[in-house]
Amino acid sequence: MRRVVCAVDCGFAVNPDIVVAQMESAIIFGLTAALHGEITLKGGRVPSKSNFPSYEMVRLASTPQIEVHIVNSGLEHLGGIGEPGTPPIAPAVCNALFKLTGKRIRSLPIRL
């Protein structure tokens, strides 16, 4: 994956840099879940994992270029930004893979 383009309407963006940073991190978090998020069971339990060193995630070298477009819908709609970039990224990647391969992805993490 080379590039992710994101458009977000969070009302009036008081600090656009914060919105961009939040969307970038939400996209990376969502990609990590879609590509690496897996819970395995052994004997009916989740085996203990060490901690962050063994947690596989999207790292800088594998992070796509992320382009964020902010739609300022006006001062009357002051809102905020949370993590709206997280939920749609897995379906977007799965749809892109379908377009490329003709194969539907029906479970996560994504395995080709």
N, CA, C and O atoms as CSV, one atom per row, in Angstrom:
chain,resi,resn,atom,element,x,y,z
A,1,MET,N,N,0.852,-1.165,0.000
A,1,MET,CA,C,0.000,0.000,0.000
A,1,MET,C,C,0.902,1.233,0.000
A,1,MET,O,O,1.818,1.362,0.813
A,2,ARG,N,N,0.618,2.109,-0.916
A,2,ARG,CA,C,1.470,3.288,-1.062
A,2,ARG,C,C,0.845,4.558,-0.508
A,2,ARG,O,O,1.550,5.433,-0.003
A,3,ARG,N,N,-0.481,4.661,-0.601
A,3,ARG,CA,C,-1.101,5.947,-0.270
A,3,ARG,C,C,-2.510,5.746,0.281
A,3,ARG,O,O,-3.260,4.886,-0.180
A,4,VAL,N,N,-2.847,6.555,1.273
A,4,VAL,CA,C,-4.200,6.614,1.821
A,4,VAL,C,C,-4.642,8.068,1.737
A,4,VAL,O,O,-3.934,8.968,2.188
A,5,VAL,N,N,-5.816,8.290,1.159
A,5,VAL,CA,C,-6.378,9.636,1.079
A,5,VAL,C,C,-7.600,9.671,1.983
A,5,VAL,O,O,-8.469,8.802,1.908
A,6,CYS,N,N,-7.655,10.674,2.828
A,6,CYS,CA,C,-8.704,10.780,3.830
A,6,CYS,C,C,-9.331,12.171,3.767
A,6,CYS,O,O,-8.623,13.174,3.684
A,7,ALA,N,N,-10.651,12.224,3.807
A,7,ALA,CA,C,-11.367,13.499,3.925
A,7,ALA,C,C,-12.181,13.430,5.201
A,7,ALA,O,O,-12.858,12.432,5.449
A,8,VAL,N,N,-12.128,14.463,6.006
A,8,VAL,CA,C,-12.838,14.461,7.278
A,8,VAL,C,C,-13.555,15.798,7.476
A,8,VAL,O,O,-12.990,16.867,7.245
A,9,ASP,N,N,-14.810,15.707,7.908
A,9,ASP,CA,C,-15.606,16.889,8.239
A,9,ASP,C,C,-15.888,16.828,9.732
A,9,ASP,O,O,-16.739,16.062,10.183
A,10,CYS,N,N,-15.173,17.631,10.485
A,10,CYS,CA,C,-15.338,17.630,11.944
A,10,CYS,C,C,-15.860,18.982,12.419
A,10,CYS,O,O,-15.573,19.413,13.535
A,11,GLY,N,N,-16.623,19.638,11.567
A,11,GLY,CA,C,-17.043,20.991,11.905
A,11,GLY,C,C,-15.910,21.936,11.569
A,11,GLY,O,O,-15.139,21.668,10.647
A,12,PHE,N,N,-15.793,23.008,12.278
A,12,PHE,CA,C,-14.698,23.948,12.063
A,12,PHE,C,C,-13.446,23.416,12.746
A,12,PHE,O,O,-13.462,23.152,13.948
A,13,ALA,N,N,-12.371,23.257,11.999
A,13,ALA,CA,C,-11.113,22.755,12.548
A,13,ALA,C,C,-10.350,23.918,13.176
A,13,ALA,O,O,-9.698,24.694,12.477
A,14,VAL,N,N,-10.436,24.030,14.484
A,14,VAL,CA,C,-9.763,25.113,15.193
A,14,VAL,C,C,-8.257,24.987,15.024
A,14,VAL,O,O,-7.577,25.983,14.781
A,15,ASN,N,N,-7.733,23.779,15.149
A,15,ASN,CA,C,-6.308,23.543,14.966
A,15,ASN,C,C,-6.135,22.426,13.933
A,15,ASN,O,O,-6.121,21.249,14.292
A,16,PRO,N,N,-6.005,22.785,12.663
A,16,PRO,CA,C,-5.929,21.776,11.599
A,16,PRO,C,C,-4.776,20.787,11.758
A,16,PRO,O,O,-4.903,19.631,11.354
A,17,ASP,N,N,-3.658,21.215,12.336
A,17,ASP,CA,C,-2.526,20.303,12.523
A,17,ASP,C,C,-2.889,19.151,13.455
A,17,ASP,O,O,-2.457,18.017,13.248
A,18,ILE,N,N,-3.686,19.448,14.486
A,18,ILE,CA,C,-4.130,18.406,15.414
A,18,ILE,C,C,-5.059,17.428,14.687
A,18,ILE,O,O,-4.977,16.217,14.890
A,19,VAL,N,N,-5.936,17.960,13.847
A,19,VAL,CA,C,-6.857,17.103,13.080
A,19,VAL,C,C,-6.061,16.173,12.169
A,19,VAL,O,O,-6.343,14.976,12.105
A,20,VAL,N,N,-5.089,16.705,11.477
A,20,VAL,CA,C,-4.258,15.887,10.580
A,20,VAL,C,C,-3.526,14.808,11.382
A,20,VAL,O,O,-3.524,13.641,10.990
A,21,ALA,N,N,-2.911,15.186,12.488
A,21,ALA,CA,C,-2.176,14.223,13.314
A,21,ALA,C,C,-3.114,13.134,13.844
A,21,ALA,O,O,-2.758,11.956,13.859
A,22,GLN,N,N,-4.295,13.528,14.273
A,22,GLN,CA,C,-5.251,12.559,14.800
A,22,GLN,C,C,-5.697,11.583,13.714
A,22,GLN,O,O,-5.801,10.382,13.964
A,23,MET,N,N,-5.960,12.088,12.517
A,23,MET,CA,C,-6.393,11.224,11.428
A,23,MET,C,C,-5.263,10.293,10.990
A,23,MET,O,O,-5.502,9.115,10.723
A,24,GLU,N,N,-4.047,10.804,10.914
A,24,GLU,CA,C,-2.908,9.956,10.541
A,24,GLU,C,C,-2.728,8.818,11.542
A,24,GLU,O,O,-2.542,7.665,11.153
A,25,SER,N,N,-2.783,9.146,12.823
A,25,SER,CA,C,-2.595,8.095,13.829
A,25,SER,C,C,-3.764,7.113,13.828
A,25,SER,O,O,-3.554,5.918,14.037
A,26,ALA,N,N,-4.978,7.584,13.601
A,26,ALA,CA,C,-6.141,6.695,13.542
A,26,ALA,C,C,-6.031,5.734,12.358
A,26,ALA,O,O,-6.393,4.563,12.472
A,27,ILE,N,N,-5.540,6.218,11.241
A,27,ILE,CA,C,-5.367,5.376,10.057
A,27,ILE,C,C,-4.300,4.311,10.321
A,27,ILE,O,O,-4.490,3.146,9.973
A,28,ILE,N,N,-3.191,4.701,10.928
A,28,ILE,CA,C,-2.135,3.731,11.250
A,28,ILE,C,C,-2.652,2.697,12.248
A,28,ILE,O,O,-2.357,1.510,12.114
A,29,PHE,N,N,-3.414,3.132,13.241
A,29,PHE,CA,C,-4.003,2.215,14.217
A,29,PHE,C,C,-4.943,1.228,13.531
A,29,PHE,O,O,-4.910,0.031,13.819
A,30,GLY,N,N,-5.778,1.729,12.628
A,30,GLY,CA,C,-6.705,0.875,11.890
A,30,GLY,C,C,-5.995,-0.092,10.962
A,30,GLY,O,O,-6.399,-1.249,10.844
A,31,LEU,N,N,-4.942,0.368,10.302
A,31,LEU,CA,C,-4.161,-0.520,9.439
A,31,LEU,C,C,-3.490,-1.623,10.252
A,31,LEU,O,O,-3.438,-2.777,9.827
A,32,THR,N,N,-2.983,-1.258,11.417
A,32,THR,CA,C,-2.367,-2.246,12.297
A,32,THR,C,C,-3.370,-3.324,12.662
A,32,THR,O,O,-3.053,-4.512,12.610
A,33,ALA,N,N,-4.581,-2.919,13.031
A,33,ALA,CA,C,-5.616,-3.896,13.381
A,33,ALA,C,C,-5.983,-4.761,12.178
A,33,ALA,O,O,-6.137,-5.975,12.311
A,34,ALA,N,N,-6.124,-4.144,11.012
A,34,ALA,CA,C,-6.541,-4.880,9.814
A,34,ALA,C,C,-5.476,-5.853,9.324
A,34,ALA,O,O,-5.800,-6.929,8.822
A,35,LEU,N,N,-4.224,-5.485,9.467
A,35,LEU,CA,C,-3.149,-6.309,8.924
A,35,LEU,C,C,-2.525,-7.268,9.938
A,35,LEU,O,O,-2.051,-8.343,9.570
A,36,HIS,N,N,-2.527,-6.877,11.217
A,36,HIS,CA,C,-1.795,-7.665,12.214
A,36,HIS,C,C,-2.616,-8.047,13.440
A,36,HIS,O,O,-2.186,-8.891,14.227
A,37,GLY,N,N,-3.775,-7.450,13.614
A,37,GLY,CA,C,-4.555,-7.668,14.835
A,37,GLY,C,C,-5.152,-9.059,14.881
A,37,GLY,O,O,-6.087,-9.372,14.144
A,38,GLU,N,N,-4.620,-9.866,15.726
A,38,GLU,CA,C,-5.101,-11.235,15.836
A,38,GLU,C,C,-4.974,-11.686,17.280
A,38,GLU,O,O,-3.962,-11.440,17.936
A,39,ILE,N,N,-5.997,-12.340,17.759
A,39,ILE,CA,C,-5.957,-12.920,19.095
A,39,ILE,C,C,-6.043,-14.427,18.918
A,39,ILE,O,O,-6.993,-14.939,18.325
A,40,THR,N,N,-5.062,-15.121,19.426
A,40,THR,CA,C,-5.054,-16.575,19.322
A,40,THR,C,C,-5.433,-17.179,20.669
A,40,THR,O,O,-5.198,-16.585,21.722
A,41,LEU,N,N,-6.011,-18.348,20.616
A,41,LEU,CA,C,-6.395,-19.058,21.833
A,41,LEU,C,C,-5.633,-20.369,21.906
A,41,LEU,O,O,-5.391,-21.025,20.892
A,42,LYS,N,N,-5.265,-20.734,23.111
A,42,LYS,CA,C,-4.596,-22.002,23.340
A,42,LYS,C,C,-5.202,-22.593,24.608
A,42,LYS,O,O,-5.087,-22.019,25.691
A,43,GLY,N,N,-5.843,-23.734,24.462
A,43,GLY,CA,C,-6.503,-24.342,25.621
A,43,GLY,C,C,-7.628,-23.480,26.169
A,43,GLY,O,O,-7.903,-23.497,27.368
A,44,GLY,N,N,-8.281,-22.725,25.287
A,44,GLY,CA,C,-9.390,-21.880,25.724
A,44,GLY,C,C,-8.970,-20.557,26.337
A,44,GLY,O,O,-9.815,-19.804,26.821
A,45,ARG,N,N,-7.689,-20.265,26.325
A,45,ARG,CA,C,-7.187,-19.014,26.895
A,45,ARG,C,C,-6.296,-18.285,25.893
A,45,ARG,O,O,-5.753,-18.873,24.958
A,46,VAL,N,N,-6.173,-17.003,26.126
A,46,VAL,CA,C,-5.237,-16.214,25.321
A,46,VAL,C,C,-3.861,-16.383,25.946
A,46,VAL,O,O,-3.657,-16.002,27.098
A,47,PRO,N,N,-2.902,-16.953,25.195
A,47,PRO,CA,C,-1.560,-17.109,25.766
A,47,PRO,C,C,-0.968,-15.739,26.087
A,47,PRO,O,O,-1.170,-14.773,25.351
A,48,SER,N,N,-0.246,-15.671,27.180
A,48,SER,CA,C,0.326,-14.368,27.544
A,48,SER,C,C,1.391,-13.987,26.526
A,48,SER,O,O,2.211,-14.804,26.107
A,49,LYS,N,N,1.349,-12.760,26.158
A,49,LYS,CA,C,2.340,-12.211,25.240
A,49,LYS,C,C,3.260,-11.354,26.094
A,49,LYS,O,O,2.905,-10.970,27.208
A,50,SER,N,N,4.427,-11.060,25.577
A,50,SER,CA,C,5.320,-10.232,26.380
A,50,SER,C,C,4.747,-8.826,26.481
A,50,SER,O,O,3.972,-8.563,27.400
A,51,ASN,N,N,5.078,-7.946,25.615
A,51,ASN,CA,C,4.539,-6.597,25.675
A,51,ASN,C,C,4.821,-5.927,24.343
A,51,ASN,O,O,4.780,-6.581,23.301
A,52,PHE,N,N,5.102,-4.654,24.360
A,52,PHE,CA,C,5.267,-3.899,23.129
A,52,PHE,C,C,6.331,-4.442,22.180
A,52,PHE,O,O,6.132,-4.341,20.969
A,53,PRO,N,N,7.444,-5.010,22.638
A,53,PRO,CA,C,8.422,-5.520,21.676
A,53,PRO,C,C,7.862,-6.600,20.749
A,53,PRO,O,O,8.311,-6.721,19.609
A,54,SER,N,N,6.897,-7.379,21.215
A,54,SER,CA,C,6.346,-8.448,20.372
A,54,SER,C,C,5.049,-8.041,19.685
A,54,SER,O,O,4.466,-8.843,18.956
A,55,TYR,N,N,4.587,-6.817,19.900
A,55,TYR,CA,C,3.345,-6.355,19.300
A,55,TYR,C,C,3.631,-5.892,17.880
A,55,TYR,O,O,4.279,-4.869,17.662
A,56,GLU,N,N,3.140,-6.658,16.926
A,56,GLU,CA,C,3.381,-6.312,15.528
A,56,GLU,C,C,2.454,-5.172,15.120
A,56,GLU,O,O,1.257,-5.201,15.404
A,57,MET,N,N,3.012,-4.182,14.462
A,57,MET,CA,C,2.212,-3.054,14.017
A,57,MET,C,C,2.790,-2.452,12.745
A,57,MET,O,O,3.904,-2.771,12.329
A,58,VAL,N,N,2.005,-1.578,12.147
A,58,VAL,CA,C,2.485,-0.845,10.989
A,58,VAL,C,C,3.553,0.124,11.491
A,58,VAL,O,O,3.286,0.977,12.338
A,59,ARG,N,N,4.736,-0.018,10.969
A,59,ARG,CA,C,5.853,0.822,11.402
A,59,ARG,C,C,6.169,1.854,10.323
A,59,ARG,O,O,5.617,1.808,9.223
A,60,LEU,N,N,7.039,2.757,10.642
A,60,LEU,CA,C,7.356,3.872,9.755
A,60,LEU,C,C,7.712,3.410,8.340
A,60,LEU,O,O,7.235,3.988,7.364
A,61,ALA,N,N,8.540,2.380,8.222
A,61,ALA,CA,C,8.977,1.921,6.901
A,61,ALA,C,C,7.826,1.357,6.062
A,61,ALA,O,O,7.897,1.354,4.833
A,62,SER,N,N,6.767,0.881,6.727
A,62,SER,CA,C,5.650,0.292,5.982
A,62,SER,C,C,4.398,1.181,5.995
A,62,SER,O,O,3.340,0.775,5.514
A,63,THR,N,N,4.522,2.371,6.539
A,63,THR,CA,C,3.393,3.293,6.577
A,63,THR,C,C,3.217,3.949,5.206
A,63,THR,O,O,4.170,4.486,4.640
A,64,PRO,N,N,1.998,3.902,4.680
A,64,PRO,CA,C,1.772,4.555,3.389
A,64,PRO,C,C,1.781,6.075,3.547
A,64,PRO,O,O,1.657,6.598,4.655
A,65,GLN,N,N,1.928,6.761,2.438
A,65,GLN,CA,C,1.769,8.218,2.461
A,65,GLN,C,C,0.308,8.480,2.811
A,65,GLN,O,O,-0.592,7.905,2.198
A,66,ILE,N,N,0.071,9.339,3.787
A,66,ILE,CA,C,-1.295,9.645,4.212
A,66,ILE,C,C,-1.591,11.099,3.881
A,66,ILE,O,O,-0.871,12.007,4.297
A,67,GLU,N,N,-2.652,11.299,3.134
A,67,GLU,CA,C,-3.067,12.630,2.701
A,67,GLU,C,C,-4.410,12.923,3.364
A,67,GLU,O,O,-5.387,12.207,3.141
A,68,VAL,N,N,-4.457,13.977,4.179
A,68,VAL,CA,C,-5.675,14.328,4.903
A,68,VAL,C,C,-6.239,15.634,4.356
A,68,VAL,O,O,-5.536,16.640,4.257
A,69,HIS,N,N,-7.512,15.600,4.006
A,69,HIS,CA,C,-8.224,16.792,3.548
A,69,HIS,C,C,-9.292,17.127,4.577
A,69,HIS,O,O,-10.136,16.293,4.904
A,70,ILE,N,N,-9.250,18.345,5.082
A,70,ILE,CA,C,-10.208,18.783,6.097
A,70,ILE,C,C,-11.315,19.574,5.418
A,70,ILE,O,O,-11.059,20.528,4.683
A,71,VAL,N,N,-12.558,19.157,5.679
A,71,VAL,CA,C,-13.722,19.871,5.163
A,71,VAL,C,C,-14.251,20.730,6.307
A,71,VAL,O,O,-14.867,20.213,7.239
A,72,ASN,N,N,-14.016,22.029,6.240
A,72,ASN,CA,C,-14.523,22.918,7.278
A,72,ASN,C,C,-15.974,23.256,6.968
A,72,ASN,O,O,-16.259,23.994,6.024
A,73,SER,N,N,-16.886,22.718,7.761
A,73,SER,CA,C,-18.304,22.919,7.480
A,73,SER,C,C,-18.877,24.146,8.178
A,73,SER,O,O,-20.093,24.333,8.194
A,74,GLY,N,N,-18.029,24.976,8.749
A,74,GLY,CA,C,-18.498,26.239,9.287
A,74,GLY,C,C,-18.455,26.332,10.797
A,74,GLY,O,O,-18.396,25.323,11.500
A,75,LEU,N,N,-18.485,27.572,11.286
A,75,LEU,CA,C,-18.399,27.834,12.725
A,75,LEU,C,C,-19.610,27.351,13.499
A,75,LEU,O,O,-19.500,27.056,14.690
A,76,GLU,N,N,-20.769,27.262,12.847
A,76,GLU,CA,C,-21.959,26.830,13.569
A,76,GLU,C,C,-21.917,25.341,13.912
A,76,GLU,O,O,-22.746,24.856,14.682
A,77,HIS,N,N,-20.960,24.624,13.345
A,77,HIS,CA,C,-20.838,23.193,13.593
A,77,HIS,C,C,-19.520,22.876,14.298
A,77,HIS,O,O,-18.764,22.013,13.852
A,78,LEU,N,N,-19.253,23.573,15.393
A,78,LEU,CA,C,-18.041,23.246,16.136
A,78,LEU,C,C,-18.180,21.833,16.677
A,78,LEU,O,O,-19.163,21.502,17.340
A,79,GLY,N,N,-17.228,21.041,16.399
A,79,GLY,CA,C,-17.286,19.650,16.833
A,79,GLY,C,C,-15.980,19.266,17.456
A,79,GLY,O,O,-15.479,19.943,18.354
A,80,GLY,N,N,-15.447,18.219,16.997
A,80,GLY,CA,C,-14.173,17.744,17.498
A,80,GLY,C,C,-13.711,16.610,16.623
A,80,GLY,O,O,-14.353,16.257,15.634
A,81,ILE,N,N,-12.611,16.058,16.996
A,81,ILE,CA,C,-12.066,14.951,16.227
A,81,ILE,C,C,-11.731,13.839,17.196
A,81,ILE,O,O,-11.169,14.075,18.265
A,82,GLY,N,N,-12.066,12.680,16.829
A,82,GLY,CA,C,-11.758,11.507,17.647
A,82,GLY,C,C,-10.921,10.586,16.801
A,82,GLY,O,O,-9.792,10.908,16.431
A,83,GLU,N,N,-11.485,9.436,16.498
A,83,GLU,CA,C,-10.763,8.500,15.647
A,83,GLU,C,C,-11.635,8.019,14.502
A,83,GLU,O,O,-11.752,6.812,14.290
A,84,PRO,N,N,-12.252,8.931,13.756
A,84,PRO,CA,C,-13.079,8.474,12.636
A,84,PRO,C,C,-12.257,7.879,11.494
A,84,PRO,O,O,-12.834,7.338,10.551
A,85,GLY,N,N,-10.955,7.961,11.552
A,85,GLY,CA,C,-10.112,7.352,10.529
A,85,GLY,C,C,-9.893,5.866,10.748
A,85,GLY,O,O,-9.451,5.166,9.836
A,86,THR,N,N,-10.196,5.370,11.949
A,86,THR,CA,C,-9.943,3.966,12.253
A,86,THR,C,C,-10.964,3.010,11.624
A,86,THR,O,O,-10.551,2.079,10.932
A,87,PRO,N,N,-12.276,3.193,11.828
A,87,PRO,CA,C,-13.232,2.200,11.324
A,87,PRO,C,C,-13.246,1.992,9.806
A,87,PRO,O,O,-13.390,0.848,9.375
A,88,PRO,N,N,-13.106,3.029,8.971
A,88,PRO,CA,C,-13.262,2.771,7.531
A,88,PRO,C,C,-12.009,2.259,6.821
A,88,PRO,O,O,-12.088,1.900,5.646
A,89,ILE,N,N,-10.867,2.213,7.486
A,89,ILE,CA,C,-9.646,1.862,6.754
A,89,ILE,C,C,-9.602,0.384,6.373
A,89,ILE,O,O,-9.156,0.057,5.273
A,90,ALA,N,N,-10.046,-0.509,7.237
A,90,ALA,CA,C,-10.033,-1.943,6.888
A,90,ALA,C,C,-10.957,-2.227,5.701
A,90,ALA,O,O,-10.531,-2.898,4.761
A,91,PRO,N,N,-12.217,-1.739,5.706
A,91,PRO,CA,C,-13.049,-1.966,4.526
A,91,PRO,C,C,-12.472,-1.334,3.249
A,91,PRO,O,O,-12.617,-1.888,2.160
A,92,ALA,N,N,-11.826,-0.183,3.390
A,92,ALA,CA,C,-11.229,0.465,2.223
A,92,ALA,C,C,-10.105,-0.393,1.639
A,92,ALA,O,O,-10.004,-0.546,0.422
A,93,VAL,N,N,-9.270,-0.945,2.506
A,93,VAL,CA,C,-8.184,-1.817,2.039
A,93,VAL,C,C,-8.765,-3.086,1.419
A,93,VAL,O,O,-8.299,-3.534,0.372
A,94,CYS,N,N,-9.775,-3.663,2.059
A,94,CYS,CA,C,-10.401,-4.880,1.516
A,94,CYS,C,C,-11.039,-4.615,0.157
A,94,CYS,O,O,-10.947,-5.451,-0.742
A,95,ASN,N,N,-11.679,-3.473,-0.001
A,95,ASN,CA,C,-12.263,-3.131,-1.309
A,95,ASN,C,C,-11.190,-2.925,-2.370
A,95,ASN,O,O,-11.371,-3.320,-3.522
A,96,ALA,N,N,-10.075,-2.308,-1.989
A,96,ALA,CA,C,-8.973,-2.122,-2.934
A,96,ALA,C,C,-8.392,-3.469,-3.353
A,96,ALA,O,O,-8.066,-3.673,-4.523
A,97,LEU,N,N,-8.263,-4.382,-2.400
A,97,LEU,CA,C,-7.755,-5.717,-2.729
A,97,LEU,C,C,-8.723,-6.464,-3.638
A,97,LEU,O,O,-8.298,-7.187,-4.540
A,98,PHE,N,N,-10.019,-6.293,-3.405
A,98,PHE,CA,C,-11.005,-6.916,-4.283
A,98,PHE,C,C,-10.872,-6.381,-5.701
A,98,PHE,O,O,-10.935,-7.138,-6.670
A,99,LYS,N,N,-10.687,-5.080,-5.813
A,99,LYS,CA,C,-10.533,-4.455,-7.131
A,99,LYS,C,C,-9.303,-5.015,-7.856
A,99,LYS,O,O,-9.325,-5.226,-9.068
A,100,LEU,N,N,-8.228,-5.252,-7.089
A,100,LEU,CA,C,-6.989,-5.765,-7.679
A,100,LEU,C,C,-7.035,-7.262,-7.984
A,100,LEU,O,O,-6.543,-7.707,-9.021
A,101,THR,N,N,-7.631,-8.037,-7.068
A,101,THR,CA,C,-7.531,-9.493,-7.165
A,101,THR,C,C,-8.828,-10.193,-7.540
A,101,THR,O,O,-8.802,-11.330,-8.011
A,102,GLY,N,N,-9.965,-9.525,-7.338
A,102,GLY,CA,C,-11.252,-10.172,-7.555
A,102,GLY,C,C,-11.667,-11.062,-6.405
A,102,GLY,O,O,-12.703,-11.723,-6.477
A,103,LYS,N,N,-10.870,-11.091,-5.338
A,103,LYS,CA,C,-11.147,-11.929,-4.173
A,103,LYS,C,C,-11.659,-11.066,-3.019
A,103,LYS,O,O,-11.027,-10.075,-2.654
A,104,ARG,N,N,-12.804,-11.445,-2.446
A,104,ARG,CA,C,-13.353,-10.734,-1.292
A,104,ARG,C,C,-12.660,-11.196,-0.022
A,104,ARG,O,O,-12.461,-12.392,0.193
A,105,ILE,N,N,-12.299,-10.245,0.807
A,105,ILE,CA,C,-11.730,-10.540,2.118
A,105,ILE,C,C,-12.895,-10.519,3.106
A,105,ILE,O,O,-13.609,-9.521,3.203
A,106,ARG,N,N,-13.088,-11.604,3.833
A,106,ARG,CA,C,-14.233,-11.718,4.735
A,106,ARG,C,C,-13.862,-11.790,6.197
A,106,ARG,O,O,-14.740,-11.882,7.055
A,107,SER,N,N,-12.565,-11.749,6.501
A,107,SER,CA,C,-12.158,-11.795,7.910
A,107,SER,C,C,-10.855,-11.020,8.098
A,107,SER,O,O,-10.089,-10.799,7.159
A,108,LEU,N,N,-10.643,-10.628,9.320
A,108,LEU,CA,C,-9.432,-9.888,9.673
A,108,LEU,C,C,-8.637,-10.721,10.679
A,108,LEU,O,O,-9.241,-11.473,11.444
A,109,PRO,N,N,-7.340,-10.620,10.708
A,109,PRO,CA,C,-6.500,-9.771,9.880
A,109,PRO,C,C,-6.484,-10.257,8.434
A,109,PRO,O,O,-6.779,-11.415,8.136
A,110,ILE,N,N,-6.133,-9.342,7.561
A,110,ILE,CA,C,-6.122,-9.620,6.129
A,110,ILE,C,C,-4.998,-10.614,5.820
A,110,ILE,O,O,-3.834,-10.395,6.156
A,111,ARG,N,N,-5.384,-11.700,5.177
A,111,ARG,CA,C,-4.416,-12.718,4.742
A,111,ARG,C,C,-4.693,-12.991,3.268
A,111,ARG,O,O,-5.821,-13.312,2.896
A,112,LEU,N,N,-3.697,-12.867,2.451
A,112,LEU,CA,C,-3.871,-13.157,1.012
A,112,LEU,C,C,-3.339,-14.523,0.655
A,112,LEU,O,O,-3.404,-14.926,-0.506
